[in-house]
Amino acid sequence: SLSDPLKVMSWPLLLLLLTLMCMNLKTSAEQTLNTFQSERRDWALNHLTVHSSTGALYVGAVNRIYKLSSNLTLLVSHDTGPEYDNKACYPPLIVQPCSEPLASTDNVNKLLLIDYSHNRLLACGKPTHKKEHYLSSDNQTGTMFGVVVPSQGQDATLYIGTALPRDPESSAMLDYELHTDFVSSLIKIPSDTLALVPHFDIYYIYGFASGTFVYFMTVQPETPENGMPAGSSPSDLFYTSRIIRLCKGDKKFHSYVSLPVGCVYRGEEYRLLQAAYLSKAGRVLARALNININTRIKERLQSCYQGEGHLELHWLLGKDVQCTKAPVPIDDHFCGLDINQPLGGSQLVTGHTVFTEARERLSSVTSYIYNGHSVVFLGTKSGRLKKVKTH
């Protein structure tokens, strides 16, 4: 299940599979540090982002978006809810009328990003958003992650991974959305998959841009190649973590590649990603890393373009599809062709285990480099903070 503990791991590509945390802390001398909470205790804080140059903190919460100083002093509070709505009203009332009974409905912040190219804050929530930006899940638990990719002399591009309405025929139900003012591209869970497995969903844990690529980290069910049993329940599904890579300029998603990721420690596999954070590795940790995720993706592309095996993406394609042989060079920057389809894989990309925790479930992280070592702060589900130096 998704609640199983996961070992802390690190990857080449300077990736730590962990997440940024937001919590109240005390020093070893029990000196209380500055704290902040929303107006109402039940209006949870959902997302945090820090401006890289000003140090200002932006917090997405239930019914509010806050701007705080670096010492947690409130500077600006923006109301996003509650509004009279019904989650069955989709798209929102601002787009079309709805006959469902309306009630005071909380707006749960689902995404909070800084677009540095235009010096603006991007936020998504439910309900009451303009149609062209209505991309967030219509429930409080659905996950969502976005990546802003700046472009020299052009508008930035927003990549979003999200879970939307459970109507399998809805064109608005997205998994990946590339959105600009004039172009919208997507990969969605097809209706055939949802008809066989109604509870099939993809949990978006993290996303980032690196080099010429955009990456998403997900937890999602694995679907057997010979089909899925009808009426499967969540407990029947085997979940695993995956890294998805897309080329920044690929508006048709020909470059979509998905590979499973995890750690192996003392013969046991850990495949359920709890959180993620992108950070450079210190010298000591970097020397221990011997697997490059981009190299594994290139090898998978090269194999498939030689006609070997299948596409291994049953949840999207609904069947086994043989790889197509094509005499094209596959280099480190290959972004797909019109003849190919999204590509999956089953060979686990394993990371380097640097720390294990058996007693508490790890839930969040941030990291920095000190004297060549990667120093990691880990948050736990019970609200504790752990500091780890990698060797």
N, C-alpha and C positions, 0 to 999 in steps of 0.2 A: 504494500500500500504506500501511498505518498507520505505517510507519517513515519516510515522507517528511518532510522538514523543513517546519515551518510558521512563517510569519511571526508575530511578536508583534503582536496587535491589541488595540484597545480599542473599547468600545461605549458608547452612551448606556445609561441604566439603571444607570450607574456600574459597568459590568461590564468587567473585564479578563479576556480569555480566556487564562488562564495558571494555574499552580497553586502552592500553598504547598510549600516544600521543607524537607528535613531532611538536613543534611550537616555534615561537619567543615570548619571554615574556618580560615584563617590571615590575620592582618592583613598590611598592606603591609610591616611591619617583621619579618615572619616570626615574630611572637609566636604561639605555639600557644595556642588557646583550649580551653575545657573540651570534652570529648567523652564520648560514651556509646555503648556497644554491648552487645548481648545476651550471655547466658552462652556461647553457641556462635556461631561466626562464620557458620554456615550457617542460623541462625535469623534471617532477615532482618527488618528493621524495615519495616512496611508502611504504618502510618498514624500521624499526629501531630495532636493537637488541644491547644490552649492555653486554660486557663480564663481568661475575660475579666476576672475580678476578683482572683483569687488569683495568677495568673501560673503556676500549676502546669502542667506538661506531662504529657500522657497519651500513651503510645506503644503502639500495637498491633503486635505482632510475631508471628512463628511460635512458637506454644506459650506465649506470655507476653503479659501486659498490664502495663505499667510506669507508675508515677507518679513523676515527677521534679520536683525543685525548679527554679527559674528558672536556676540555675547547673549544671544537669544532674546533681545529686546524687540517687541513687536513694532514694526514700522508701518505696515499696511495690512488690512484685512479685507478680502473680497468675498462677497456672498455668492454662492452658487446654488443654494437651496435653503430649505425645502421648497418644492413646488407641487401644485396639484397635478397629479399624473397617475398613470397605471402602467406597470411594466408590460402589460399586454398591448399597450398602444405603441405600435412600431410601424413606421418611424414616428418620431415625437410629434406632439401636438402642433409645434410651430410649422411642421411640414404638411400635415393633413389631419382632419378631424378624427375623433375616436369616440365610439359609442360606449366604451367601457366606463364603469363608475370611477370617478376620480377621487383621490384622497391625497392628503399631504404626504409627499414622497421625498425621502432623503436623496441628495445628490452625492454619490460616493465617488471620490476622485480615483480614476483608473490610470491616468497617465499624466506626468509632469516633466516637461523637457524645456531646456533653454536653447533657443535658436540664436546662436551668437552672430550669425550672418545678418540678422535683422534686429538684434538686441531685443528679443521678445520672448515671452514665456508661453509655451504651448500646454494646454490642459484639456483633458477629456474626462467626462463623467456621465452619469445617468441621473436625470433626464435633461431635456430642454437644450439641445444643441442644434445648430444649423445643419441642414441636410448634408452638405458637402463635407462636414466634419463629424458626422454622426457615425463613429467607428467603434465606440466602446461597447462592452458587453451590457446586456440589459439585466444582469443580475449582479449582486454584490460580490459573489465569490469568483466570477470569471476573471481570468488573468489577462493582462495586456502589457505589451512592451513596445516601445517605439525607439527608432534611431533616426536622428537628423543628420543628413549628409550634405554638407555645404558644397557649392559648385562655383568655380571662379567665374564671375561676371553673370551668373544666372541665379534663379531662385533655388533655395535649398530643397532637397527632396526628403520626404518623410516616409520611412518604412515602418509598418505597424504589423505586429502579430497579435491577434485577438480572437476571442470567442464571441460570436454574435448569436442571433436568434436560432432556436432549435428547428425552425421550419426548413426542411432540406431543400425545398424548391426556391427559397429566397435567394435572390442574387446578391443580397446585402450580407449574407453570412460569409464572413471572410476569415481566412487564416493569415494570409499575407496581403497587405494592401500597399501598393506604391501609389502615392497620391501627389499630384501637382495640380495646378489650376486647370489643366486641359487634358491630362492623361491619367487614367486610373487602371492599374493592372492588378490581378489577384490570382491566388491559388486558394481554392476553397475545398472543404471536406465535401465530397460528392454525396448525392442523395442515396446512392446504392450502399455506401458504407453506413450511413445513419439508419437506413432501413434494416440492415443486418445487426448493427450494434448501436442502439439508440443512445447509449451513454458514452459513445466514442467522443473524446475531446482532446485538445492539445493545450497543455499548460505552458504558458510562455514565462520563463523565469528571468531571462536577461537578453540583452541585445547590445551590439556595439559595432562600430566601423573600424577597420584596420587595413591600411594600405588601399588596395583597389576593391576591397570586398566589404560586405555587410554580413554580420553573423547574428543568429538567434540561438539561444540555448533553451531547449524545451524538455518537458517530461510528457510522454504520450504512450498510448497503448501500442503494443506490437501485434500486428494482425497476421495470422498464419497464411502461408502461400496458397493453401488449398481451400481458402474461404473461411468465413467466420460463422459460428453458430448463431442462429436467429434467437433474439431475445436475451442476448448475453447481458449479464449484470456487471457493474464495476468490479466486483470481487473476482469475476471470471477472467478479467483482462490482465495480461502481463505488461507492466509499465517499464519503460526504460528511458534513459536520457539521451538526447540527440543534439548534435550541433548541425545547424543548417547554414550553408554559405550561398550568398548571391553576389554577383558582380554589381558594383554601384550603378553602372550605366545600362544594365540589362532590364529594359522595360517590359519584356515579354517573359522574363523568368526562365529563359533557356538554360541559365547557369545554376539552377537550383540543385544542390547536392546535399544529402542528409546522411550522416554517419552516427552510429551509436557511440557514446563515450562513457567511461567509467573508470574505476580503480580496482585493482586486484591486490588484496593484502592477506597474506598467509592462506592463500588458496581460495579466498572468498571474494566474490565479485560484489561491488557496490555500484548500483546502476541508477539510483534515484537522486537526482540533483535537487538540493534544497535551496540553493541560492548561488549567485555568481557576482563577481566583480573583476573588472579589467585592471591589471596592474603590471608594471614592469617587474621582472624577477631580478633579485640581487645577484651578484657574481657567484656566490656560493650555490644558490639554488639553480642558477642558469647552467652551471657545469653538470648538475645532476640530471638535467632534462635531455632526453635522447630521442624523443619522438616529435615530429613536426606535423601538426594537423593538416596544414596545407599540402605537405608531401603526400600524406595518406589520401587526401581528396584527389590529387593529381594522379596517383597510382590507380585509384578507382575509375577515374575518367578514362585513363589510357586503356585499362582492361576492357571496359565496356565498349569503347570505340574500336576495339579489335574484334568485337562480336562475341566476347566471352560472357557467359552467364545471362542473368536477367536484370531488369531495372530495379527490382526489389523495393517497390514502393506500392504495396498492395492496397493500403488504405486510400490512396489517391487514384490509382489506375483500376482497381477492382479485379485485376487478373494478373497472371504472369505475362510479362512482356519481354521478349528476347532483345538483348542489346543489338544495336544496328552497327555493322562494320562500316567504318568510314575512314578513308586514307587522309586523315588530317592530323597535323602535329598538335600535341597536347602539351603546352608549356605551363609555366607557373601562373600565367594571366589568361588562360583559356576561359571564354565566357559562353560557350555553347553555340549551337547552330540551329537553324530552323528545323532540321531533320530530327533533332533529339528531343526527348522528353525529360522531365525532372527525374533525378537519379537518386536512389537510396543505396543502402549497404547494410550488411549484417555483421561484418568483422569489427569487433570492438576496438576502438582507439583508447588505449589505456594511458592513464596519467601516472605521475610520480607521487606516491603517498608521502606526505610530509608530517602529518599529524593525525591521530585518531582520538576519538572521544566515545567512550562506551556508556557513560552515565547520563549525559544530557544531549538533547537534539540540537545541533548547530543550525542557526537560522540566518545569520547575517555576518558581514565582514567588511573591513577596509584594510588597506595595506600600504606600507611605505618601505623605503630602503634605508638602512642605517649601517654604515661601515661595511658595505658589501653584502649584508644579510637582508633578507626579506622579513620584515616584522609585520605580523598579522594580528589585528584585533578581531576576535570572534564574539558574536552575540549568540545567546542560547534562548530557547523557548521559555525558559524560566526567568529570563531577565538578567542573567549573569553576563559578565564580560571577561573574556580570557585573552591574554596576550601571549603570542607564540613567536619565537625566533626560529627561522628555518636553518638547518645545517646541511 
